[in-house]
């Protein structure tokens, strides 16, 4: 007999972390942690202290007492714990979109003798829009891959597009619709063999999938912090630039925070020789503190155990969906999926709306997809079972 969801929760080594989050809603199941993570209690406490004491009491003195360094110090923490990145390569800055814009220009500048940018047609709209905009601005051509939704981009799919004209390849580590997890090391090697550089969008993998950017030789990476890092709506993104590229990486939005001497107020601009060169304007201190608390929770739990629970949760979810006779468009192989599972149904929009009315929060994606996101530190097996029961009833 299969274990009950209550038994699975009792045996879950990460179950106690759920108590470390604010869960005072009346939801039956929150299955959208892959879009917005829950609020950590530690973040609530940290920001309250920040407002009352650091901002309220110290005022502008706070900059010289540590705020100035936060984009890099918290970037280093995130890099070490989530990205497999040595210090000095990751910075917390701006939104994901702005960071992608900066990295595309920096990457294209490293291969100025080439004129093609490759992206898959199934990638997140913002990524595609930015590739088109940067290509137009730099007089480059966009080459679009047309992969299968579930199989997605493989080295074989990519091989047909790579060539002497390829300057940059931008791919998402986990597909935002199907949840397919790409082979980051193998694809990175293939891009480098063609003489190009790669940018990885880690929005759906950072904090839930072990990532080793340094060992894989990745050039650039970007990701958000409001999903599995639980840093809050609109939380700033992170940008990773491999140390070997820092001296040549030129980004298009220079500001005083990216200058070699922050407070020199020089008449001429000289970019910082460090990863600070990827900054532009004044960083959002409160938001970066929220990122730091989210990173520290992940570090305490361990990215390995988090991945183990993610695999267990998605496997359990797939079994429940199969039993309900629903169509799944997510890889069955756990090594090839992230932490969300997607269902296809012709009435997906209607069903998703009805699920919300019943206290189950999924995510709808055009034209016929329902995403079920499982955040290992907050999602319980009981939640999954309850959510699937409502989905199955409505689908019938």
Secondary structure, DSSP 8 states (H G I E B T S, - for coil): ----HHHHHHH-TTGGGGGGB---S--SEE-BTTTS---BHHHHHHHHHIIIIIIIIITTHHHHTTGGGHHHHHHHHHIIIII---TTSEEE-S-HHHHHHHHHHHHHHHTTT--EEEEETTS-HHHHHHHHHHHHHHT-EEEEE---TTT---HHHHHTT--TTEEEEEEESB-TTT-BB--HHHHHHHHHHTT-EEEEE-TTTTTTS---HHHHT--EEEE-SSSTT---TT---EEEE-GGGTTT---S---GGGBSSTTT--SS--B-SSGGGG--S---HHHHHHHHHHHHHHHHH-HHHHHHHHHHHHHHHHHHHHHTT-EE-S-SSGGGB-SEEEEE-TTHHHHHHHHHHTTEE-EEETTTEEEEE--TTT--HHHHHHHHHHHHHHH-
